[in-house]
Amino acid sequence: MLGFFVSIKKVRLKLIVFLLILNLPNSDFFAQDTYSEPEDGYRMWLRYEKVKDNDLFQNYRNDIKGVLVSSTSFIMNSVREELNIGLSGLLDNQVEWKSKVDADGVLVIGTPENSKIIQSLNFESKLKLLGDDGYIIETIRINGHRAIVVAANHDLGLLYGTFGFLKLLQTNRSINDLNIVSKPKIQCRVVNHWDNANRSVERGYAGISLWDWGTLPNFKDPRYTDYARLNASIGINGTVINNVNAESCFITPYYLERIAALADLFRPYGIKVYLSINFNSPQQLGRLNTSDPMDQEVQMWWQEKVKEIYSYIPDFGGFLVKADSEGQPGPNTYGRTHAEGANMLAKALKPYDGIVMWRAFVYGNHQKDRIREAYDEFVPLDGQFDENVIVQIKKGPLDFMPHEPFSPLFGALSKTNTMIEFQVTQEYLGNGYHLVYKGPMYSDILQSDTYAKGKGTTVGHILEGKVFNNSLTGMAGVINPGNVRNWTAHPFVQSSWYAFGRLAWDFTENTTELAEEWIRLTFSNDADVVEKIKLMMMLSAHAAVNYREPLGLTHIGTGNHYGPAPWSVRSRNFHQANEQGIGFDRTETGSNAIAQYKPQLKNKYSNPKSTPDDLLLWFHHLPWSYQMHSGKTLWETLVRKYYQGVDEVERMQNSWNDLKGKIDINRFNHVKALLEIQKRDALQWRNACVLYFQSLSKMPIPKDLETPPYSLDYYKKLEKQIPVPFLKP
Ligand code: BDP
């Protein structure tokens, strides 16, 4: 083995000499070697590489000669720690800690309470509007000296402000004349893990669970702190650490002791721990005969359990509950409603300020069109949930499908707190293998008009809590990172995690700008790198839908949700294709799910002519020869979409390949290989779906498009060969 490396070294040396002779100092070979350390993606968007632009570097150094942080609270220690890591990396020198502003170039960080300087600056009127988490960053003069101030009402605001300030340097922004005010629009900005006790991760594609129950609480893996830093840097303030298909063991002393150790590590970063609970825990752990929420013994059992949890974790956030769905137990089992189940837990948590996040993802195949169920079940309960309950609704009425309309529950529950649930992990979008930046997908939903209170009441507005005057607001993202070195397997899954956090803070953010921000933080500030990767990212969501489920098709994948299987029983139920046509009729002539939307939308979607193309087959069953706005038939449009998806992946590949030498070699090669896999899979999706639908439509593939190289049978057989990366516990 050693011999092999020695000979590689010799070859490299010869190559260098050869290139020097040829006088090719700008070749890729040299460019790749300019990176001091191999980049493994571990630092995600907190890389803090030395600022490359010389002028900027000098400006930054002049403006930040010293830092003044007065308080020593535990969150302020995180602030100091982050400034140490960040500034020493970006500015390539040790931070000088100051006790006063006696020269130009001091960064002052404080609240009116913990800093006399901030108090003297009279920020009260500005800070009044910022709550606990908001912050301001301003260029200002103090004692006649030029200074930069990060101010907030609370330490946590300062932590967010510090990350905000470091981001300015990381993304090479000018800090000459700062006047930034930022505050979150949503209260609970939570990530959800679907981790099991045996460390398998449901729909996780990046190794085993981050939480090593075997070595906790003794070994506090530094990775836990980095996890908290990464989340806090994008404004996340809560984490549900276990699977919604919940094992009751997580609320036993063995686990609570270990979870408390995690909570201790997350607290200095403002992150609260929540747990998913199994509704039948009173029977499973307490040996009670029932888990009926109206049973007094059951209620007392939960009260005791909650008390015990708070004795381990004094600032415990609360419970997340998946009830009466996909085989999970819930109040329905005992003839009780979701509200009765949720309120029983809410009452136990109330004395400690804990909350219940109660999922609306319920379906039991009670109806022919499963997407109707959540609405039909929850709307009659509107107004019955306690104040510290928040109903967690998946973004769409079906699941985390690549493309579907927003769930009609947003806007329909006017007397209930509601939060949205997005998926970052790529369950339906190529697992850890495909590049799909989901920012635009999240934003599409958040910007959708519900018409709940007339035109312009978007999903985002409802989540903000002002439309219905809610006592609790929230946004959840199912992230499922694992113990692989770069956390997410595909490095670009990190971009969706990033966008989720930033949108949870402010749902009006522009997702193209968020992409750019992420690229600068994660890869480089080089303009060419930024533009090319941005193009790839913004194409990626279209591509993923086009080669998979265009025009509103949905859920036509294999059992493990990775590959295509339009011929399967489940898929056929969703696309309803036959010799006459394709699509699910959800209008009055069909399941009438359309009636769950407000009249303005219902009317729009009732007519295929006014339904946007991307939702056409979600709402309508139409003949293959149906004429689209473009004048083409539905069949031809569908086929062309599939081909377009593959072309888009090719464009992404070309863009990436152009960056050779501008991206560190490790990540360059990794993503290059992953894009090849994505292209292979996109072709498989395209060919399998086009051939299957053609077997029904009996219409030709347009002549200018290449004919799939194999028969439908070939693609059907492939279904069985697809690896199953998803591990069931
Ligand atoms: C589905 C997943 C399943 C989850 C479920 C849920 O396939 O693994 O348990 O959602 O969100 O999308 O509860």
Boltz pocket constraint, residues with backbone or C-beta under 6 A from the ligand:
constraints:
  - pocket:
      binder: B
      contacts: [[A, 202], [A, 203], [A, 244], [A, 245], [A, 322], [A, 326], [A, 361], [A, 399], [A, 400], [A, 427]]
      max_distance: 6.0
